[in-house]
Amino acid sequence: MIYLKEANIEDIWKEYDFITHTPADENGFTNAGFGCSREDFEYKILPGYLRAAKGIGLREGWVPETEFFLWDNETIVGLFRIRHYLTEALANGGGHIGYGIRKEWRGKGYASEGLRLTAEKAWGIIREDEIYMSVHKDNPASLRVQLKNGAYIHHEDKKEFYTRIKRPADRRIK
């Protein structure tokens, strides 16, 4: 069974294993916890995730962001993050959702299913009428994942495609 689960204390050591084995920057997905110690993960990184989801202790210019681990039964295969709203920099850059799938789990449909599940959660969090995302032009697999989930290419520059997913009519803000 594939599902998303918000970062939490209960799963700390599985989360730690995933984070420490996910590169610091791969295809635009950043991970400040790569190679960290158990102590740093337990006392700095994971508590930082939990505070950021509540908007507590954010650095200037940062927005609340919730980290969701993608699980396949008892194994974490990916990480999806939802930024709760956009700054100008996010609107012109990374957007609402960022994600990464651990290398050994790629090509098995996890990114597509994870983005589908994340978009469902995002509609309950974000206020905008579209989910903003971006993807490096040299990452066609991720672009296919986004397009498969209803995204369209809004615009592009030399390095990135900037995609959007329109809010479904049944998920309109009232």
C-alpha positions as CSV (number, residue, x, y, z in Angstrom):
1,M,0.0,0.0,0.0
2,I,1.4,3.4,-1.0
3,Y,0.6,6.4,1.2
4,L,1.9,9.7,2.4
5,K,2.7,10.3,6.1
6,E,3.7,13.6,7.5
7,A,7.1,13.8,9.1
8,N,6.8,12.6,12.7
9,I,8.7,11.4,15.8
10,E,7.2,7.9,15.7
11,D,9.1,7.0,12.5
12,I,12.2,8.9,13.3
13,W,14.8,6.2,12.4
14,K,13.2,5.3,9.1
15,E,13.0,9.0,8.2
16,Y,16.6,9.4,9.3
17,D,17.7,6.6,7.0
18,F,15.9,8.1,4.1
19,I,17.1,11.6,4.6
20,T,20.8,10.7,5.2
21,H,20.8,8.6,2.0
22,T,19.1,11.1,-0.2
23,P,21.6,13.5,-2.0
24,A,21.9,17.1,-0.8
25,D,20.8,18.4,-4.3
26,E,19.6,16.1,-7.1
27,N,17.6,17.3,-10.1
28,G,16.6,20.4,-8.1
29,F,15.4,18.6,-5.0
30,T,17.3,19.8,-2.0
31,N,18.0,17.9,1.2
32,A,19.9,19.7,3.9
33,G,20.0,16.5,6.0
34,F,22.1,14.5,3.7
35,G,24.8,12.7,5.7
36,C,23.8,14.3,9.0
37,S,24.4,12.6,12.4
38,R,21.6,10.8,14.2
39,E,21.8,13.5,16.9
40,D,21.5,16.3,14.4
41,F,18.5,14.6,12.8
42,E,16.8,13.9,16.1
43,Y,17.4,17.3,17.7
44,K,17.6,19.8,14.8
45,I,16.4,18.5,11.4
46,L,13.2,16.6,12.4
47,P,12.1,19.2,14.9
48,G,12.8,21.8,12.2
49,Y,10.4,20.0,9.9
50,L,7.7,19.9,12.5
51,R,8.1,23.6,13.4
52,A,8.1,24.6,9.7
53,A,4.8,22.8,9.1
54,K,3.3,25.1,11.8
55,G,5.1,28.2,10.6
56,I,7.2,28.4,13.8
57,G,10.8,29.7,13.7
58,L,10.9,30.3,10.0
59,R,13.9,32.1,8.5
60,E,13.1,35.5,7.0
61,G,11.5,35.0,3.6
62,W,10.6,31.4,4.2
63,V,7.0,30.0,4.3
64,P,5.4,27.2,6.2
65,E,6.3,23.9,4.6
66,T,5.1,20.4,5.4
67,E,7.3,17.3,4.7
68,F,5.4,14.2,3.7
69,F,7.3,10.9,3.4
70,L,6.0,8.5,0.7
71,W,5.7,5.0,2.0
72,D,5.2,1.6,0.3
73,N,4.0,-0.5,3.2
74,E,6.9,-0.2,5.8
75,T,9.5,1.4,3.5
76,I,10.0,5.1,2.8
77,V,10.5,5.5,-1.0
78,G,10.2,9.3,-1.4
79,L,9.7,12.7,0.1
80,F,7.2,15.3,-1.0
81,R,7.1,18.8,0.5
82,I,4.2,21.3,0.3
83,R,4.9,25.0,0.7
84,H,1.7,26.5,2.1
85,Y,1.8,29.7,0.1
86,L,4.1,31.4,-2.4
87,T,6.5,34.3,-2.0
88,E,7.6,36.0,-5.2
89,A,10.7,33.9,-5.2
90,L,8.7,30.7,-4.9
91,A,6.2,31.8,-7.5
92,N,9.0,32.4,-9.9
93,G,11.0,29.3,-8.8
94,G,10.3,26.1,-7.0
95,G,6.6,26.6,-6.4
96,H,4.4,24.8,-4.0
97,I,5.5,21.2,-4.3
98,G,9.0,19.7,-4.4
99,Y,9.7,16.0,-4.4
100,G,12.4,13.3,-4.6
101,I,12.3,9.6,-4.9
102,R,15.2,7.5,-3.7
103,K,17.3,6.3,-6.6
104,E,16.6,2.6,-6.1
105,W,12.8,3.2,-6.3
106,R,12.7,5.3,-9.4
107,G,10.9,4.2,-12.6
108,K,8.3,2.2,-10.6
109,G,5.5,4.8,-10.6
110,Y,6.2,6.1,-7.1
111,A,6.7,9.7,-8.2
112,S,3.4,9.7,-10.1
113,E,1.4,8.3,-7.3
114,G,3.2,10.4,-4.7
115,L,2.5,13.6,-6.7
116,R,-1.2,12.6,-7.0
117,L,-1.5,12.1,-3.3
118,T,0.4,15.3,-2.5
119,A,-1.8,17.3,-4.9
120,E,-4.8,16.0,-3.0
121,K,-3.3,17.2,0.3
122,A,-2.2,20.5,-1.2
123,W,-5.7,21.5,-2.1
124,G,-6.5,21.5,1.6
125,I,-3.5,23.6,2.4
126,I,-2.8,26.1,-0.3
127,R,-5.1,29.1,-1.2
128,E,-4.0,29.6,-4.8
129,D,-6.1,28.4,-7.7
130,E,-3.1,26.5,-9.2
131,I,-0.3,24.4,-7.8
132,Y,3.0,25.8,-9.0
133,M,6.0,23.5,-9.7
134,S,9.2,23.5,-11.6
135,V,11.4,20.9,-13.2
136,H,14.9,20.9,-14.7
137,K,14.8,20.5,-18.4
138,D,17.3,17.7,-18.1
139,N,14.8,15.7,-16.0
140,P,12.2,14.5,-18.5
141,A,11.0,11.8,-16.2
142,S,9.8,14.3,-13.6
143,L,8.2,16.4,-16.3
144,R,6.2,13.3,-17.4
145,V,5.2,12.8,-13.8
146,Q,3.8,16.3,-13.5
147,L,2.0,16.2,-16.9
148,K,0.5,12.8,-16.0
149,N,-0.9,14.5,-12.9
150,G,-2.7,17.2,-14.9
151,A,0.1,19.8,-15.0
152,Y,0.7,22.0,-18.0
153,I,3.8,23.9,-19.0
154,H,3.1,27.5,-18.0
155,H,6.4,28.9,-19.2
156,E,10.1,28.0,-19.4
157,D,13.6,29.5,-19.3
158,K,17.0,28.0,-20.3
159,K,17.1,25.7,-17.3
160,E,13.5,24.9,-16.1
161,F,10.0,24.2,-17.2
162,Y,7.5,25.9,-14.8
163,T,4.3,23.9,-14.6
164,R,0.9,24.4,-13.0
165,I,-2.0,22.1,-12.0
166,K,-5.4,23.8,-11.9
167,R,-7.5,23.5,-8.8
168,P,-10.4,21.0,-9.6
169,A,-13.9,22.5,-9.5
170,D,-14.8,20.2,-6.6
171,R,-11.9,21.6,-4.6
172,R,-12.8,25.3,-4.9
173,I,-12.3,27.5,-1.9
174,K,-15.6,28.6,-0.4
